[in-house]
Amino acid sequence: MGAAANELVEVVMAGGVGTRFWPLSTPERPKQFHALVGERSLLQLAVDRLAGLVPPERTLVLTQRAFVPLVRQHLPLVPAANVIGEPARRDTAAAVCLGALLARRRYGDPVMLTVTADHLIAPVEAFHRTVRSAARAARAASALYTFGIPPTSPATGYGYLELGERIGVDDGVEHYRLARFHEKPDPVTARTYLMAGAYLWNSGMFVWTCSTILAELARHLPGHLEALEPAVAVDGTGAWETGLAAAFEPLPRISVDYAIMERASDVRCVRSDFDWSDVGGWVALGEHLPADSFGNRRHARLHVLDAEGNLVFAEDPDETVALVGVRDLVVVRAGRRTLVAHRDRAEEVKALVEGLLEEDGDPNPRAPR
């Protein structure tokens, strides 16, 4: 696979709270720890799909401190010291900076593949080929690479990547310079992007060498490095936990896309011809669940009478749910909690859950990752 792929380190960002998947996803056990499709959790799938490319001892998982025991339970082959509990939620720039510093300290200057714990990707072979190609190029060119997904619809829930010059094809994978990032568009703009053919969905996955991303952090976000380098210097010692907590406290909340990727001088993209979904909510998940002849998607024992286009998910797939005379509903059962929403308003679950958390006294209900 080449030297670059042999030296890969996987950094999995697994600190999200998954509010759009309430009532299954809760602050104590968010969506990455649930098996939404099949029998493996989304977190397990994120590590499973890199088997053969990245061994467990070169996998780092960054999560919230409270989730460390859950991560270790789900990923028993990943060394316990490779599960890093972030003491505060400071968004993806902090996670990337910490991951790059730890990878450099532990492994030298590896190629770093950054993924999130809540994607669905298939087939694995196509994903591996794309990762290998991006890893080789990231090492050779000292460039920042992102994975762009060819859009299949005018989606408004994703950011978009505007492609610039095509700079080559490697093992069937097309490489482009990236012209610019675009925020989540309105429906009219999304249709324009789809028709233009020069825009890809922003997957939120990246490849770079540690030295390259750390140089960009020094240029565009030096405060993160100044705070985190002293903490990483005591990695593996008794001062690690307190040092990391002190380092995270003053960090501003900012995403790596905004802080680095939109400002760096050499950002490139691989066109990723594999199936990808960030499984952003219940309606998106429905595309991955079996359907009956009336278009009802299900993860339960479903019985219907004059019911069409519904999505039903029960935490226990042996639970029976019956629908009569209803259409286009989302019905979810988990524990002692039930959600019933119209498909067109399912994205509003996030706002509903934020209100519930505030009522329950959550001290930081609206904080980003």
C-alpha distance (Angstrom), angle and dihedral (degrees) to the residues before:
residue distance angle dihedral
M1 . . .
G2 3.82 . .
A3 3.78 134.0 .
A4 3.79 95.5 -75.9
A5 3.77 93.6 57.1
N6 3.80 91.9 45.3
E7 3.79 90.1 59.0
L8 3.80 96.8 46.8
V9 3.79 120.8 138.7
E10 3.78 118.4 -165.0
V11 3.79 118.1 -144.0
V12 3.80 112.0 -167.3
M13 3.79 117.4 -162.9
A14 3.80 105.2 -149.5
G15 3.78 105.8 158.6
G16 3.80 101.4 103.3
V17 3.79 123.5 122.6
G18 3.82 99.4 -145.8
T19 3.79 97.7 -145.5
R20 3.82 92.8 169.1
F21 3.81 88.4 67.2
W22 3.78 96.5 59.3
P23 3.01 130.4 164.3
L24 3.82 90.6 33.9
S25 3.80 93.0 40.2
T26 3.80 113.9 59.0
P27 3.82 134.3 171.2
E28 3.81 88.1 -102.3
R29 3.82 95.4 49.0
P30 3.82 113.4 14.9
K31 3.78 127.3 -167.8
Q32 3.82 98.5 -83.1
F33 3.81 88.5 68.5
H34 3.80 94.0 54.4
A35 3.80 130.6 85.2
L36 3.79 100.6 -127.1
V37 3.81 94.2 163.6
G38 3.79 119.5 26.9
E39 3.79 123.8 -21.2
R40 3.83 101.8 -57.0
S41 3.79 123.8 83.3
L42 3.80 119.4 -115.4
L43 3.82 88.8 -109.0
Q44 3.79 91.5 52.7
L45 3.80 90.7 48.6
A46 3.81 90.5 51.8
V47 3.81 90.0 58.6
D48 3.81 95.8 34.9
R49 3.79 92.9 59.4
L50 3.82 91.8 58.6
A51 3.81 92.8 54.5
G52 3.78 107.4 128.7
L53 3.79 92.7 26.7
V54 3.81 103.4 54.1
P55 3.81 123.3 24.4
P56 3.83 119.2 -141.3
E57 3.81 92.2 -106.9
R58 3.83 89.0 61.8
T59 3.80 93.9 48.8
L60 3.80 119.0 100.8
V61 3.80 119.7 -169.1
L62 3.80 118.6 -161.2
T63 3.77 113.9 -163.2
Q64 3.78 142.0 143.0
R65 3.77 113.3 -67.0
A66 3.81 90.9 -117.7
F67 3.83 90.5 57.4
V68 3.82 97.3 53.6
P69 3.84 94.3 98.8
L70 3.82 90.8 49.3
V71 3.80 92.4 49.7
R72 3.80 91.7 50.0
Q73 3.80 89.8 48.7
H74 3.80 92.0 51.7
L75 3.82 95.3 42.0
P76 3.82 106.9 38.0
L77 3.82 92.9 161.0
V78 3.81 93.4 58.4
P79 3.83 109.1 88.5
A80 3.79 111.9 -105.6
A81 3.81 90.7 -124.0
N82 3.82 89.1 59.0
V83 3.80 92.0 63.9
I84 3.79 104.8 86.6
G85 3.79 120.2 -164.5
E86 3.78 111.8 -150.2
P87 3.82 108.2 -144.4
A88 3.83 93.7 -146.3
R89 3.81 137.4 18.4
R90 3.80 106.7 -104.1
D91 3.83 102.9 154.6
T92 3.79 129.3 -112.3
A93 3.81 101.6 -53.3
A94 3.81 90.0 65.1
A95 3.81 91.3 47.1
V96 3.81 92.5 49.5
C97 3.80 92.6 46.9
L98 3.80 92.6 48.9
G99 3.81 92.2 45.0
A100 3.80 92.9 50.0
L101 3.81 93.2 48.0
L102 3.80 92.2 48.9
A103 3.80 92.8 45.6
R104 3.81 90.9 50.6
R105 3.81 92.1 48.3
R106 3.80 94.7 47.2
Y107 3.82 103.5 33.4
G108 3.82 108.7 21.3
D109 3.81 112.4 -120.8
P110 3.81 104.3 -23.0
V111 3.77 129.2 168.5
M112 3.78 104.6 -98.0
L113 3.80 121.6 -145.7
T114 3.79 110.7 -162.1
V115 3.81 117.3 -161.1
T116 3.77 137.2 159.6
A117 3.79 126.2 -120.3
D118 3.79 98.8 -124.0
H119 3.81 108.1 60.9
L120 3.78 130.8 109.5
I121 3.82 114.2 -144.2
A122 3.80 131.6 175.8
P123 2.93 147.2 -148.1
V124 3.79 96.8 28.4
E125 3.81 92.4 -154.9
A126 3.81 92.0 61.2
F127 3.80 90.6 46.3
H128 3.81 91.1 51.8
R129 3.81 92.2 49.6
T130 3.80 90.9 51.4
V131 3.81 93.0 46.8
R132 3.81 91.8 49.9
S133 3.79 91.8 50.1
A134 3.80 94.1 47.8
A135 3.82 91.2 45.8
R136 3.80 92.9 53.1
A137 3.79 92.2 48.6
A138 3.81 94.7 44.0
R139 3.81 89.4 55.7
A140 3.80 95.9 43.3
A141 3.82 97.0 45.2
S142 3.83 101.1 29.7
A143 3.80 86.2 -130.1
L144 3.78 133.4 145.7
Y145 3.80 111.1 -114.3
T146 3.77 130.3 -161.1
F147 3.80 130.5 -177.0
G148 3.79 116.4 -118.1
I149 3.80 121.0 -161.2
P150 3.82 119.3 -149.0
P151 3.81 104.9 -118.6
T152 3.79 117.8 -117.4
S153 3.81 95.1 -173.2
P154 3.83 139.2 15.0
A155 3.80 90.8 -90.6
T156 3.79 117.5 -176.5
G157 3.80 95.6 -169.8
Y158 3.82 96.4 73.6
G159 3.78 134.8 66.3
Y160 3.80 115.5 -121.7
L161 3.80 134.7 -131.7
E162 3.80 117.6 -143.7
L163 3.79 109.7 -146.6
G164 3.77 123.2 -134.7
E165 3.80 128.5 -176.3
R166 3.79 118.0 -10.2
I167 3.79 105.2 -124.1
G168 3.77 101.8 -174.9
V169 3.78 151.5 -49.1
D170 3.81 122.0 -105.0
D171 3.79 121.4 -174.2
G172 3.79 88.9 -19.9
V173 3.83 93.2 -50.6
E174 3.80 116.5 122.8
H175 3.81 117.8 -137.5
Y176 3.81 123.8 -156.8
R177 3.74 139.2 178.2
L178 3.77 108.3 -117.7
A179 3.79 114.9 -119.7
R180 3.79 97.4 -168.5
F181 3.78 147.7 -38.8
H182 3.80 121.1 -108.0
E183 3.79 126.6 -157.8
K184 3.80 122.2 -125.4
P185 3.81 104.1 -60.5
D186 3.79 133.9 -139.3
P187 3.84 115.8 -107.1
V188 3.82 95.0 -95.1
T189 3.80 93.1 50.5
A190 3.80 91.4 45.2
R191 3.80 90.3 55.4
T192 3.81 89.2 49.9
Y193 3.80 90.6 52.7
L194 3.79 91.6 48.9
M195 3.80 93.7 50.8
A196 3.82 94.0 44.9
G197 3.80 93.8 61.9
A198 3.82 93.4 -150.8
Y199 3.80 96.5 93.6
L200 3.79 130.0 82.8
W201 3.77 131.9 -172.5
N202 3.79 114.0 -99.4
S203 3.81 105.1 -118.8
G204 3.80 96.0 -170.7
M205 3.82 91.7 -127.6
F206 3.79 121.0 123.4
V207 3.81 143.3 -174.1
W208 3.81 125.9 -160.7
T209 3.76 140.6 130.4
C210 3.79 115.7 -94.8
S211 3.80 90.7 -118.7
T212 3.80 92.1 53.6
I213 3.80 97.4 49.3
L214 3.81 92.2 42.3
A215 3.81 90.2 52.5
E216 3.81 89.3 52.6
L217 3.79 90.6 47.9
A218 3.80 89.8 51.6
R219 3.79 89.0 52.0
H220 3.80 100.4 43.3
L221 3.81 107.2 18.8
P222 3.81 107.4 24.4
G223 3.79 93.9 155.4
H224 3.79 90.7 66.7
L225 3.79 91.7 54.7
E226 3.79 93.3 44.7
A227 3.81 90.1 53.2
L228 3.80 99.7 41.4
E229 3.81 103.5 38.6
P230 3.84 94.5 71.7
A231 3.80 90.5 49.5
V232 3.79 93.5 50.0
A233 3.80 89.3 48.4
V234 3.84 87.9 68.4
D235 3.82 94.5 45.0
G236 3.78 108.8 143.0
T237 3.80 95.2 23.2
G238 3.79 133.6 98.5
A239 3.80 89.9 -99.8
W240 3.83 93.7 61.6
E241 3.81 101.1 93.7
T242 3.80 96.8 45.0
G243 3.80 91.8 41.7
L244 3.79 92.4 52.0
A245 3.81 92.2 47.7
A246 3.80 91.4 51.7
A247 3.81 91.1 47.7
F248 3.80 95.4 50.5
E249 3.79 97.5 46.7
P250 3.85 98.2 77.2
L251 3.82 97.2 37.9
P252 3.81 116.2 116.8
R253 3.78 118.3 -128.0
I254 3.79 107.8 -107.0
S255 3.80 135.8 142.9
V256 3.78 123.6 -119.4
D257 3.81 88.9 -126.4
Y258 3.79 93.0 60.3
A259 3.81 98.4 33.6
I260 3.81 99.0 44.3
M261 3.79 118.4 0.0
E262 3.81 96.0 54.4
R263 3.81 91.3 48.6
A264 3.81 105.8 37.6
S265 3.79 118.4 106.5
D266 3.81 100.5 -135.4
V267 3.79 112.0 39.9
R268 3.78 118.4 155.8
C269 3.77 136.9 -177.5
V270 3.77 137.0 -147.3
R271 3.79 115.5 -147.8
S272 3.79 101.6 -125.4
D273 3.78 113.2 -148.0
F274 3.78 97.6 -170.9
D275 3.78 129.9 99.4
W276 3.80 110.5 -92.2
S277 3.78 136.1 176.8
D278 3.77 130.2 169.7
V279 3.83 87.4 -155.0
G280 3.79 89.4 -135.4
G281 3.79 97.7 176.1
W282 3.78 147.3 -14.7
V283 3.81 95.5 -73.1
A284 3.82 91.1 51.8
L285 3.80 90.3 49.3
G286 3.79 90.1 53.6
E287 3.80 89.9 70.7
H288 3.81 87.8 66.7
L289 3.81 97.5 47.7
P290 3.82 126.6 85.6
A291 3.79 117.5 -97.0
D292 3.80 132.7 -148.9
S293 3.80 124.3 -138.1
F294 3.81 90.4 -85.2
G295 3.80 94.8 55.7
N296 3.79 95.4 -104.4
R297 3.81 109.9 149.3
R298 3.77 114.9 -151.1
H299 3.77 149.5 -173.1
A300 3.80 95.7 175.1
R301 3.80 141.5 51.1
L302 3.77 95.7 -71.5
H303 3.80 126.3 -165.9
V304 3.79 119.8 -178.1
L305 3.78 139.4 -174.4
D306 3.79 115.2 -171.1
A307 3.82 91.3 -21.0
E308 3.82 124.1 136.6
G309 3.78 140.1 177.2
N310 3.79 96.6 9.5
L311 3.80 128.9 143.8
V312 3.80 117.2 -143.5
F313 3.80 123.9 -176.4
A314 3.80 124.8 176.1
E315 3.78 121.1 -176.1
D316 3.79 86.9 -136.7
P317 3.83 104.7 51.7
D318 3.81 89.5 -155.1
E319 3.81 91.2 62.7
T320 3.80 114.3 111.9
V321 3.79 119.9 -128.1
A322 3.82 122.7 -177.8
L323 3.80 125.1 -162.5
V324 3.79 125.3 -168.4
G325 3.79 125.6 -173.0
V326 3.80 97.7 -18.6
R327 3.79 132.9 123.9
D328 3.79 137.4 -165.0
L329 3.78 96.8 6.3
V330 3.80 130.5 146.0
V331 3.81 110.5 -143.1
V332 3.81 118.9 -177.7
R333 3.80 128.7 177.2
A334 3.81 122.2 -169.7
G335 3.78 125.4 157.5
R336 3.78 107.5 -45.0
R337 3.80 93.2 -24.8
T338 3.81 128.7 96.3
L339 3.78 131.2 -172.9
V340 3.81 124.3 -162.9
A341 3.80 116.6 178.1
H342 3.77 139.3 150.3
R343 3.80 112.0 -103.6
D344 3.80 90.9 -121.5
R345 3.80 90.9 58.8
A346 3.78 100.6 37.0
E347 3.82 91.7 109.4
E348 3.80 88.3 64.4
V349 3.80 89.0 71.7
K350 3.80 87.5 90.5
A351 3.81 92.1 60.8
L352 3.80 90.4 45.4
V353 3.80 92.4 52.0
E354 3.80 93.2 47.2
G355 3.80 87.4 56.4
L356 3.79 91.5 48.9
L357 3.81 91.4 50.4
E358 3.79 91.1 50.9
E359 3.79 90.6 51.3
D360 3.81 89.6 49.4
G361 3.78 91.3 53.2
D362 3.78 100.2 -108.8
P363 3.81 103.2 173.9
N364 3.81 95.5 -142.6
P365 3.81 109.0 21.4
R366 3.76 99.6 153.1
A367 3.80 100.7 42.7
P368 3.79 116.7 123.8
R369 3.78 122.1 -126.3
